[in-house]
Amino acid sequence: MDTALDRVNRPDKGVKMKKIIIVVLVLSMVTAATVFAQSEEVMMYDTLYRNTSTHMAQLVILQNIKEARLTGAGEFYARILHRLIADYRLVRNATERNAAEDQAIIISQLLGDEKYTEAAPDLWQLVDVFPAPLVKAEAMIALGRVEAKDYLPPVIQILRTTNAGPTRDVLNGERIAFGAIIALEKYQDPDGILPVFSAATGWYSSRIKNQALRSLSYIMDDPTTPMINVVKGSSFNYAEKFTALQFIENYQAPEEDGSTRRVNVSNESKASVAVAALAEGWRVNTSDRQAQGTIISMRKMAIAMINKYKTTDDSVYTSLDRSYTRGDQDERFAVVAALASLGTDEAAQLLSGYLMELNGKRQIGDIRRGDEDMVRAIISALGTTKNAIGRPALNSVLALDWTPAVKNLAREALQN
């Protein structure tokens, strides 16, 4: 039972409710006052801007507006932009034109801050009408920030066009590409990933390429499917295909402060891209020495990834067999290690076939330099698979004139 003291110290429920109502009213009054004050400030700037006739004077007002950090002023900014576009066509003075372009950059940033999607058509007009690359870039970024989906395809097309080759003015081309890349990062739409990837491997300076790689990792959580499309696509060269494989395997996105951020992709996804890259590495022949070197490096990396992550894709065995049959010695050793890691019946079947082939060469005395090292690797791989399919080939080793060391390896493998 409550004591008198308890009842005194416990506030009455009605009193508590009154206090809550008072607090809510005070907060509402403060909020209303703040909104009113901001709307008054917007009205003041609106009047100042409308009554100013030169772009230079308007630019000063707009710079002050930016410093004021207004919120909820998207409609006001959109009106300024609409007027700016209409007036720009009439400008003949270079100083005024520069001031108008500076205004366009600021207003694009402010509309992006406000996420004011309604201004999207006029933002696209900046891209279309204003020749200055910095204006085009900032307007595209704003389109991405306001998520104006209708303008995603033309932004993608601008980047594709710029990716095609160095522009006459390299700096201007890079500025436009930068704006498109950031815009596609903000859109975070899967359709943007391939043009951004092309920028990351394109003709640009390292600053633009690094930005493209940073943006790639923000556009999609798992870029496996687009990267497989790069690996298989006929419109991508082998350097780009190899870069796609590297991106999936171990790429760490370079940040602006010099640090890196790892792109997280599942082991299954990495293996699927590796299988595609290995198959692609045997699909086309080329006489270009540099391309040949890239293809070999891509195949070896793909095999190492298959070894590391494994796969259930049966098509991998055809590609691995080609690498063993037609690749250089390092590639062949990599295949043996990958088959040991896979450990399937198909893997054991291939390893047994390779060992029987070498047994046949041993039988006719046709062993060449490096063959015994390969025999050792294959025997160890069969032991690792612990698969009975390898038993006949291992028993054949014991019956032939291999060195005692090789025969001992075969006995250990048989025990496994």
C-alpha positions as CSV (number, residue, x, y, z in Angstrom):
1,M,0.0,0.0,0.0
2,D,1.2,3.5,-0.9
3,T,2.4,5.7,2.0
4,A,1.5,9.4,2.1
5,L,5.1,10.1,1.1
6,D,4.9,7.9,-2.0
7,R,1.7,9.7,-3.1
8,V,3.4,13.1,-2.7
9,N,6.5,12.1,-4.6
10,R,4.7,10.4,-7.5
11,P,3.4,13.1,-9.9
12,D,-0.3,12.9,-10.7
13,K,-1.0,11.4,-14.2
14,G,-3.0,14.6,-15.2
15,V,0.0,16.7,-14.3
16,K,2.3,14.6,-16.4
17,M,0.0,14.8,-19.4
18,K,-0.2,18.6,-19.0
19,K,3.6,18.8,-19.0
20,I,3.9,16.6,-22.2
21,I,1.3,18.8,-24.0
22,I,3.2,22.0,-23.0
23,V,6.5,20.5,-24.3
24,V,4.8,19.5,-27.6
25,L,3.3,23.0,-28.0
26,V,6.6,24.6,-27.3
27,L,8.4,22.4,-29.8
28,S,5.7,23.1,-32.4
29,M,6.0,26.8,-31.9
30,V,9.8,26.6,-32.3
31,T,9.5,24.5,-35.4
32,A,6.9,26.8,-36.9
33,A,9.0,29.8,-36.1
34,T,12.0,28.2,-37.7
35,V,10.0,27.3,-40.9
36,F,8.6,30.8,-41.0
37,A,12.0,32.3,-40.6
38,Q,13.4,30.1,-43.4
39,S,10.5,30.9,-45.7
40,E,11.0,34.6,-45.0
41,E,14.7,34.1,-45.9
42,V,13.8,32.3,-49.1
43,M,11.4,35.1,-50.0
44,M,14.1,37.7,-49.3
45,Y,16.6,35.9,-51.6
46,D,13.9,35.3,-54.2
47,T,13.1,39.0,-54.3
48,L,16.8,39.9,-54.5
49,Y,17.5,37.4,-57.3
50,R,14.4,38.4,-59.4
51,N,15.3,42.1,-59.1
52,T,18.9,41.5,-60.3
53,S,19.5,41.8,-64.0
54,T,23.1,40.6,-64.5
55,H,24.5,37.1,-64.1
56,M,27.5,38.4,-62.2
57,A,25.2,40.0,-59.5
58,Q,23.0,36.9,-59.5
59,L,26.0,34.8,-58.9
60,V,26.9,36.7,-55.8
61,I,23.4,36.3,-54.4
62,L,23.5,32.6,-55.3
63,Q,26.8,32.2,-53.5
64,N,25.3,33.8,-50.4
65,I,22.3,31.4,-50.7
66,K,24.7,28.5,-50.8
67,E,26.4,29.8,-47.6
68,A,23.1,30.2,-45.9
69,R,22.4,26.4,-46.2
70,L,18.7,26.8,-46.7
71,T,16.5,23.7,-46.4
72,G,13.2,23.0,-48.1
73,A,14.1,25.4,-50.8
74,G,13.9,23.0,-53.7
75,E,11.1,24.8,-55.5
76,F,12.9,28.2,-55.2
77,Y,16.1,26.7,-56.6
78,A,14.1,25.1,-59.5
79,R,12.7,28.6,-60.4
80,I,16.2,30.0,-60.4
81,L,17.4,27.2,-62.7
82,H,14.4,27.6,-65.1
83,R,15.1,31.3,-65.4
84,L,18.9,30.7,-65.8
85,I,18.3,28.4,-68.8
86,A,16.0,30.8,-70.5
87,D,18.4,33.8,-70.0
88,Y,21.5,31.8,-71.0
89,R,20.5,31.7,-74.7
90,L,20.6,35.5,-74.8
91,V,24.0,36.0,-73.2
92,R,26.7,37.3,-75.6
93,N,29.3,38.6,-73.1
94,A,32.0,36.2,-72.1
95,T,32.1,37.4,-68.5
96,E,28.3,37.0,-68.1
97,R,28.5,33.6,-69.8
98,N,31.1,32.4,-67.2
99,A,29.0,33.8,-64.4
100,A,25.9,32.0,-65.7
101,E,27.9,28.7,-65.9
102,D,29.1,29.2,-62.3
103,Q,25.5,29.7,-61.3
104,A,24.5,26.5,-63.1
105,I,27.1,24.5,-61.2
106,I,25.9,25.9,-57.8
107,I,22.2,25.5,-58.5
108,S,22.8,21.9,-59.6
109,Q,24.6,21.2,-56.3
110,L,21.7,22.8,-54.3
111,L,19.0,20.9,-56.2
112,G,21.0,17.7,-55.6
113,D,21.2,18.5,-51.9
114,E,17.4,19.0,-51.8
115,K,16.8,15.8,-53.8
116,Y,14.3,17.9,-55.8
117,T,13.3,15.5,-58.5
118,E,10.8,17.9,-60.1
119,A,13.8,19.9,-61.5
120,A,15.1,16.9,-63.5
121,P,14.0,18.2,-67.0
122,D,15.8,21.5,-66.4
123,L,18.8,19.7,-65.0
124,W,19.0,17.8,-68.3
125,Q,18.7,21.0,-70.2
126,L,21.9,22.1,-68.5
127,V,23.6,18.9,-69.9
128,D,22.1,19.5,-73.3
129,V,22.3,23.3,-73.7
130,F,25.4,24.4,-71.7
131,P,28.7,23.6,-73.5
132,A,30.9,23.9,-70.4
133,P,32.0,20.4,-69.3
134,L,31.9,21.3,-65.6
135,V,28.3,22.3,-65.9
136,K,27.4,19.1,-67.8
137,A,29.2,17.1,-65.1
138,E,27.5,18.8,-62.1
139,A,24.1,18.6,-63.8
140,M,24.5,14.8,-64.4
141,I,25.6,14.3,-60.8
142,A,22.5,16.2,-59.6
143,L,20.3,14.0,-61.9
144,G,21.8,10.9,-60.1
145,R,21.3,12.5,-56.7
146,V,17.6,13.3,-57.3
147,E,17.2,9.8,-58.8
148,A,15.7,11.0,-62.1
149,K,15.3,7.6,-63.6
150,D,14.0,8.9,-67.0
151,Y,17.5,10.4,-67.6
152,L,19.5,7.3,-66.7
153,P,19.7,6.0,-70.3
154,P,21.1,9.3,-71.7
155,V,23.7,9.6,-68.9
156,I,24.8,6.0,-69.7
157,Q,25.0,6.9,-73.4
158,I,27.2,10.0,-72.6
159,L,29.7,7.8,-70.7
160,R,29.7,5.2,-73.4
161,T,30.4,7.8,-76.0
162,T,33.2,9.4,-73.9
163,N,34.7,5.9,-73.2
164,A,35.0,5.3,-76.9
165,G,38.3,7.1,-77.2
166,P,40.3,10.2,-76.1
167,T,38.4,13.4,-76.8
168,R,40.0,16.3,-78.7
169,D,40.3,18.2,-75.4
170,V,41.4,15.5,-72.9
171,L,40.6,17.5,-69.8
172,N,37.1,18.3,-70.9
173,G,36.5,14.7,-71.8
174,E,37.6,13.5,-68.4
175,R,35.4,16.1,-66.7
176,I,32.3,14.9,-68.5
177,A,33.3,11.2,-67.8
178,F,33.8,12.0,-64.1
179,G,30.3,13.6,-63.9
180,A,28.7,10.6,-65.6
181,I,30.5,8.1,-63.4
182,I,29.4,9.9,-60.2
183,A,25.9,10.2,-61.5
184,L,25.7,6.5,-62.2
185,E,27.1,5.8,-58.7
186,K,24.3,7.8,-57.3
187,Y,21.7,6.1,-59.4
188,Q,22.9,2.7,-58.2
189,D,21.2,1.0,-61.1
190,P,22.7,-2.2,-62.5
191,D,22.6,-0.8,-66.0
192,G,25.3,1.6,-65.1
193,I,27.9,-0.9,-64.1
194,L,29.2,-1.9,-67.5
195,P,29.9,1.7,-68.8
196,V,31.5,2.5,-65.4
197,F,33.6,-0.6,-65.7
198,S,34.7,0.4,-69.2
199,A,35.8,3.8,-67.8
200,A,37.8,2.0,-65.2
201,T,39.8,0.2,-68.0
202,G,39.6,3.0,-70.5
203,W,41.8,5.8,-71.9
204,Y,41.5,8.1,-68.9
205,S,44.1,9.2,-66.3
206,S,44.4,7.2,-63.1
207,R,42.3,9.8,-61.2
208,I,39.3,9.0,-63.4
209,K,40.0,5.2,-63.5
210,N,40.2,5.0,-59.7
211,Q,37.0,6.9,-59.3
212,A,35.3,4.5,-61.7
213,L,36.6,1.6,-59.6
214,R,35.3,3.2,-56.4
215,S,32.0,3.9,-58.0
216,L,31.7,0.3,-59.3
217,S,31.7,-1.1,-55.8
218,Y,28.8,1.2,-54.8
219,I,26.5,0.5,-57.8
220,M,25.9,-3.2,-57.0
221,D,26.5,-5.3,-53.9
222,D,27.3,-8.3,-56.1
223,P,28.5,-7.5,-59.6
224,T,29.0,-11.1,-60.6
225,T,26.5,-11.2,-63.5
226,P,27.8,-8.0,-65.1
227,M,31.4,-9.2,-64.8
228,I,30.5,-12.5,-66.4
229,N,29.0,-10.5,-69.2
230,V,32.3,-8.6,-69.5
231,V,34.3,-11.9,-69.6
232,K,32.0,-13.4,-72.2
233,G,31.1,-10.3,-74.2
234,S,32.5,-9.8,-77.7
235,S,32.7,-6.0,-77.2
236,F,35.3,-6.3,-74.5
237,N,39.0,-6.9,-75.1
238,Y,41.1,-9.4,-73.2
239,A,42.6,-6.7,-70.9
240,E,39.1,-5.8,-69.9
241,K,38.1,-9.4,-69.4
242,F,41.2,-10.0,-67.2
243,T,40.4,-6.9,-65.2
244,A,36.8,-8.2,-64.6
245,L,38.3,-11.4,-63.2
246,Q,40.7,-9.5,-61.0
247,F,37.9,-7.2,-59.8
248,I,35.8,-10.2,-58.7
249,E,38.7,-12.0,-57.1
250,N,40.7,-9.5,-55.0
251,Y,39.9,-5.9,-55.9
252,Q,40.0,-3.4,-53.1
253,A,38.3,-0.2,-54.1
254,P,40.7,2.8,-53.8
255,E,39.3,5.5,-51.6
256,E,40.1,9.2,-51.9
257,D,42.1,9.3,-48.7
258,G,44.4,6.6,-50.0
259,S,42.8,3.7,-48.1
260,T,41.1,0.8,-49.7
261,R,37.8,-0.9,-49.2
262,R,37.3,-4.6,-50.1
263,V,34.5,-5.5,-52.5
264,N,32.7,-8.5,-50.9
265,V,31.7,-11.2,-53.3
266,S,30.8,-14.8,-52.4
267,N,33.1,-17.7,-53.1
268,E,30.4,-19.3,-55.4
269,S,30.2,-16.1,-57.4
270,K,34.0,-15.8,-57.7
271,A,34.2,-19.4,-58.9
272,S,31.5,-18.8,-61.5
273,V,33.4,-15.9,-63.0
274,A,36.6,-18.0,-62.9
275,V,35.0,-20.8,-64.8
276,A,33.7,-18.4,-67.5
277,A,37.2,-16.7,-67.7
278,L,38.9,-20.0,-68.2
279,A,36.5,-21.1,-71.0
280,E,36.9,-17.7,-72.6
281,G,40.7,-18.1,-72.4
282,W,40.5,-21.0,-74.8
283,R,37.7,-19.7,-77.0
284,V,39.6,-17.5,-79.4
285,N,43.1,-17.6,-80.9
286,T,45.1,-14.4,-81.5
287,S,48.4,-13.6,-83.1
288,D,48.9,-10.5,-80.9
289,R,51.7,-11.3,-78.5
290,Q,50.5,-8.8,-75.8
291,A,46.9,-10.2,-76.0
292,Q,48.4,-13.8,-75.8
293,G,50.2,-12.9,-72.6
294,T,47.0,-11.4,-71.1
295,I,45.0,-14.5,-72.0
296,I,47.5,-16.8,-70.4
297,S,47.6,-14.7,-67.2
298,M,43.8,-14.7,-67.1
299,R,43.6,-18.5,-67.5
300,K,46.2,-19.1,-64.8
301,M,44.4,-16.8,-62.4
302,A,41.0,-18.5,-63.2
303,I,42.5,-21.9,-62.5
304,A,43.9,-20.7,-59.2
305,M,40.5,-19.3,-58.2
306,I,38.8,-22.7,-59.2
307,N,41.4,-24.4,-56.9
308,K,40.6,-22.0,-54.1
309,Y,36.8,-21.7,-54.3
310,K,35.8,-25.0,-56.1
311,T,32.8,-25.3,-58.4
312,T,30.0,-27.6,-59.2
313,D,29.9,-26.5,-62.9
314,D,30.7,-29.6,-64.9
315,S,31.9,-27.5,-67.9
316,V,35.0,-26.7,-66.0
317,Y,36.6,-30.1,-66.7
318,T,36.7,-29.5,-70.5
319,S,38.5,-26.2,-69.9
320,L,40.9,-27.6,-67.3
321,D,41.8,-30.5,-69.7
322,R,42.6,-28.0,-72.4
323,S,44.9,-26.1,-70.1
324,Y,46.7,-29.3,-69.1
325,T,47.0,-30.5,-72.7
326,R,47.9,-27.1,-74.4
327,G,49.1,-24.9,-71.6
328,D,52.7,-24.3,-70.5
329,Q,54.2,-26.2,-67.6
330,D,53.1,-23.8,-64.9
331,E,49.5,-23.9,-66.2
332,R,49.6,-27.7,-66.2
333,F,50.8,-27.9,-62.6
334,A,48.0,-25.4,-61.7
335,V,45.4,-27.7,-63.4
336,V,46.6,-30.7,-61.4
337,A,46.3,-28.8,-58.1
338,A,42.8,-27.6,-59.1
339,L,41.7,-31.1,-59.9
340,A,43.0,-32.3,-56.6
341,S,41.1,-29.6,-54.8
342,L,37.8,-30.4,-56.7
343,G,38.2,-34.1,-55.7
344,T,35.3,-35.3,-57.8
345,D,35.0,-38.5,-59.9
346,E,35.5,-36.3,-63.0
347,A,38.7,-34.8,-61.5
348,A,40.1,-38.2,-60.5
349,Q,39.3,-39.5,-64.0
350,L,41.3,-36.8,-65.7
351,L,44.2,-37.2,-63.3
352,S,44.2,-40.9,-63.8
353,G,44.3,-40.4,-67.6
354,Y,47.3,-38.0,-67.3
355,L,49.1,-40.5,-65.1
356,M,48.5,-43.3,-67.5
357,E,49.8,-41.2,-70.3
358,L,53.0,-40.6,-68.4
359,N,53.2,-44.3,-67.5
360,G,53.0,-45.1,-71.2
361,K,55.9,-42.7,-71.9
362,R,57.9,-44.3,-69.1
363,Q,57.3,-47.7,-70.6
364,I,58.8,-46.7,-74.0
365,G,61.5,-44.6,-72.5
366,D,60.2,-41.3,-73.8
367,I,60.3,-39.4,-70.5
368,R,61.3,-35.8,-71.0
369,R,62.7,-33.1,-68.7
370,G,60.0,-32.2,-66.1
371,D,57.9,-35.3,-66.7
372,E,59.0,-36.8,-63.4
373,D,58.0,-33.7,-61.5
374,M,54.6,-33.8,-63.2
375,V,54.2,-37.5,-62.2
376,R,54.9,-36.6,-58.6
377,A,52.3,-33.8,-58.7
378,I,49.7,-36.0,-60.3
379,I,50.3,-38.9,-57.8
380,S,50.0,-36.5,-54.9
381,A,46.8,-35.1,-56.4
382,L,45.2,-38.5,-56.8
383,G,46.1,-39.2,-53.1
384,T,44.4,-36.0,-52.1
385,T,41.2,-36.9,-54.0
386,K,41.0,-40.2,-52.0
387,N,39.1,-41.5,-55.0
388,A,39.3,-45.2,-56.0
389,I,39.2,-44.2,-59.7
390,G,42.9,-43.5,-59.4
391,R,43.9,-46.9,-58.1
392,P,44.7,-48.6,-61.5
393,A,46.9,-45.8,-62.6
394,L,48.7,-45.7,-59.2
395,N,49.3,-49.5,-59.4
396,S,50.8,-49.1,-62.8
397,V,53.4,-46.8,-61.4
398,L,54.6,-49.5,-59.1
399,A,55.0,-51.9,-62.0
400,L,57.1,-49.6,-64.1
401,D,60.7,-48.3,-63.9
402,W,60.0,-45.1,-62.0
403,T,62.4,-43.9,-59.3
404,P,62.0,-45.3,-55.8
405,A,60.8,-41.8,-54.6
406,V,58.0,-41.8,-57.2
407,K,57.0,-45.4,-56.3
408,N,56.9,-44.4,-52.6
409,L,54.6,-41.5,-53.4
410,A,52.3,-44.0,-55.3
411,R,52.2,-46.3,-52.3
412,E,51.2,-43.4,-50.0
413,A,48.5,-42.3,-52.5
414,L,47.1,-45.9,-52.6
415,Q,46.9,-46.0,-48.9
416,N,44.8,-42.8,-49.0
